[in-house]
Amino acid sequence: MSDKKKRILIACGSGIVTSTIARKKIEALLDAHGYKGHYEIVQVPLSTASEKSKDCDFIVATAIKPSELHCPFIDGTPYLMGRGEDGANEQILKLMKK
């Protein structure tokens, strides 16, 4: 595991409501896999995601995929629906290893 903290961007319409739901699930996933203290999560409104993605390792969005991203994208809608989370979790864990 690298000493460099991963910067994770979580985006939703307002940067508050659905991104907070996804954040809690992602934090639980990462902490359960030994990444506690090895990541930083930044929540943003979808409208700023493209610009903010320049400084992040990957983005999880609970809405449509923002255009012109500068890092890998993960669809975060499964965290809101309560099904299909395994695929998103797999992608996140894979990106944490890079």
HELIX and SHEET records of a PDB file:
HELIX    1   1 VAL A   17  ALA A   32  1                                  16    
HELIX    2   2 LEU A   46  THR A   48  5                                   3    
HELIX    3   3 ALA A   49  LYS A   52  1                                   4    
HELIX    4   4 SER A   53  ASP A   55  5                                   3    
HELIX    5   5 PRO A   78  MET A   81  1                                   4    
HELIX    6   6 GLU A   85  LYS A   97  1                                  13    
SHEET    1   A 4 TYR A  39  PRO A  45  0                                        
SHEET    2   A 4 LYS A   6  CYS A  12  1                                        
SHEET    3   A 4 PHE A  58  ALA A  61  1                                        
SHEET    4   A 4 PHE A  73  ASP A  75  1                                        
END                                                                             
